[in-house]
C-alpha cells in the first residue's frame, strides 16, 4: 500500500522516491524523467524535490512541461 491515497494527499513538494508508486516506476526511471526534463524539479542543496504541481503537469501531459533545448534540467536553490 502507498502512503498517499489521492492526489490531494500529496505534500506540496515530493521526494523522487515518492514518484515511484505514483507512476509505478523504479528509482532509475524516476530520476531519468527528472534528468531529461519531463518532470520539473528543484535542487535544494544535494537533494532533488518535485513540486506537486509538476507531477500534475506531467500526468496531464502539458506541453509547457517539456524541456526546451537549452533549458536546465533542475533549478538549484543553493549549494
N, C-alpha and C positions, 0 to 999 in steps of 0.2 A: 504494500500500500504506500502511496505517496503522501507526503505531509500536506500537500495543497490539494483541496478537493475541487476548487473552481478558480477561474482567473481572478476573481475578487479576493481570494485568499492569498494571492501572491504578494510579497513585500514590494515596496516601490523600487528597490534595487535588488537584483538577484546575483548569486554566485554562478559561475559557469556550471558547476555541478547541479544547480537547480534546473538547468535547461534539459538535462539528460532525461528525466522522467516525463517532462512536458512534451518533448519531441520524440521520445522513445528512441534515443540515440546514445551512443557511447561517449566517453570523455573526449577521445580524439576527434570525433565528428563535431562535437560541440565547440571545441577550440578551433576547428577548421572553419566553421560557419562564421566565427568571430574574425579569424585571421583574414579571410577573403572578403570581409565586409558585408556579408549577407545579414548579419545581426550587429547593430551598433553596440559599442561597448565603451566603457570609461576605465582608464587605468588609474588606480589610486595606490600610489607607491608601486609595489610589485604585484598588487592584486588586480584582477580584471573583474569589473562589475558590469552587469547588464541592466539598463533601466527597464522597468516593467513595460513602458510604452514601446520600447524597441522590440520586445517579444511580441506585442500586439501587432506592430507594423509588419514584422516578419511573417506572422501567421496569416495576416490579411494579404500579404504579397504586394504591399505598396511599392510603387516604382521608386519613390524617393528614398527608400531604404537600401537601394542597390548602390554600390560604390561607384564613384567616377574614377577615371584612370589615375588621377594624381591625388586622390583623397587619402589621408592617413587612415589606417585601419582601426586604430584605437586612439582615444584622446587621453593624454597624460595630464593629470592634475598637478602632481608634484613628484619629486624623486623619492 
